Amino acid sequence: MIECGAERGLEALKALLASDEGAAFLGEVALVPNRSPVSQEGLIFYHPLFDENASCHLALGSAYPTSVEEGSSLTKEQLVKRGINSSMIHVDFMMGSEELSVHALTEAGDWIPLLEHGEWVAPTP
């Protein structure tokens, strides 16, 4: 069972998640530094192709076939077998700022920083 919450638009979110079987799963995770050129414009463009390049974001629904090798030549069934989520929706939720930090959990159980204060952290050797 999928649970969700929202301060506003809860019914719209629930309807979105009920669109189809893949709608309630992630289709994209994008890490974008706060310093990106689009972010530095300081504008909300109200157009996902611009706004998604200004901020970290998650997308519910369909993943891009190009996320896997030769994905654009695979059938839907082959993509699903490779773990590519399929849905009739792909909705981005932006969430970036100079206050955002993102850490990854390694297979060894260690947390490593990817973004701190909205910017990439240099990898340690």
HUHU-V56430 format. One record per residue. PHI is phi as a letter, one per 40 degrees, with the letter a starting at -180 (none if undefined). Layout:
# HUHU-V56430
phi=PHI
phi=PHI
This chain:
# HUHU-V56430
phi=none
phi=c
phi=b
phi=a
phi=a
phi=a
phi=c
phi=b
phi=g
phi=d
phi=c
phi=c
phi=c
phi=c
phi=c
phi=c
phi=c
phi=c
phi=d
phi=a
phi=c
phi=c
phi=c
phi=c
phi=b
phi=c
phi=b
phi=a
phi=b
phi=b
phi=b
phi=b
phi=c
phi=c
phi=c
phi=d
phi=d
phi=c
phi=c
phi=c
phi=c
phi=g
phi=b
phi=b
phi=c
phi=f
phi=a
phi=d
phi=c
phi=c
phi=c
phi=c
phi=c
phi=b
phi=a
phi=d
phi=a
phi=b
phi=b
phi=c
phi=h
phi=c
phi=c
phi=c
phi=d
phi=c
phi=c
phi=b
phi=d
phi=g
phi=d
phi=c
phi=b
phi=c
phi=c
phi=d
phi=c
phi=c
phi=c
phi=c
phi=c
phi=c
phi=g
phi=c
phi=c
phi=b
phi=a
phi=c
phi=b
phi=a
phi=b
phi=c
phi=b
phi=c
phi=a
phi=b
phi=a
phi=c
phi=c
phi=c
phi=b
phi=b
phi=b
phi=b
phi=c
phi=c
phi=c
phi=c
phi=g
phi=c
phi=c
phi=b
phi=c
phi=b
phi=b
phi=b
phi=f
phi=g
phi=b
phi=d
phi=c
phi=c
phi=c
phi=c
phi=c
